[in-house]
């Protein structure tokens, strides 16, 4: 499979020499084997279909944060989307699981549509795993549709091996008074690309994202978050917490776009990045675009290393620098993993961080 494309384009371009406007992917892999995903048993009021091509055509169009070229690649490979629909008024208490157990020397390309009908709610957990020494390519595209007064909480946990390449594209569409939350834990993969696009189209719709990452060794993490406010009194909040270690690289793009007519809209994006080595490469570009006067937007980035005062305090209490770095890294992960309603997954995440610091 040959895959040469540009992904994660920022809506408002900046200087080319910064090399942050987008990312280029050039892949030439010869994996014959294919990985698939499995889903947990569907609760009452939830319907899952493997072949939902016609269903996709009936849904409102929504853009991709990864970009048109990425979406075209999905179509070119004739990937048939699956669908999960939650009936009107159904409140699904337990999470629905999508398990992506990726094989060695294999590829996976999948597309999902999740629709929560009027007054319904659901939590979906997508778990991306592989053996420690496995290599491969994992690509997934997910579209979320929350109808009037509906709620969707999508959780993705990525702990693929250091030899995997991972691309995760999420698009969301909210109707009146609907809410979508996206919670992401990014820990694995040699190269990980993630994009989240939210369309707040109707009155009082809202979007919230919480992302945590720990990037180390020669890992690369590339993120692109875009929220379009078109409806009145819409709200968004995007929070990103993470640590960079060794020779890791990370790029974060976050854009809040207030369109003309979105009176009373509110948007906030904040990023906290801990640098654990002078060789790491960190790029951040929080952006607010505004074509409407009656809005409120905030953005900011906090980037730095552990201060000498903090290290002195911890050393005085018998905590080494390595242990201090692990504690601070875990605290950032915990701020997001606390939103996951599964204790086993929380434990696995904590064990992953512990093992990563012991390598």
Secondary structure, DSSP 8 states (H G I E B T S, - for coil): -EEEEEE---SS---GGG--S-EEEEEE----EE--EEE----TTEEEES--HHHHHTS-----SS-HHHHHHHHHTT---EEEEE-TT-B--S-EEEEEEE-TTEEEEEEEEEEE-TT-EEEEEEEEEE-TT-EEEEEEEEEEEE-TT-EEEEEEEEE--TEEEEEEEEEEEE-TT-EEEEEEEE---SEEEEEEEEEE-STT-EEEEEEEEEE-TT-EEEEEEEEEE-STT-EEEEEEEEEE-TT-EEEEEEEEEE-TT-TTEEEEEEEEEEE-STT-EEEEEEEEEES-SSEEEEEEEEEE---HHHHHHHHHTT--HHHHHHHHHHHHHHHHHTT-S-HHHHHHHHHHHHHHHH-
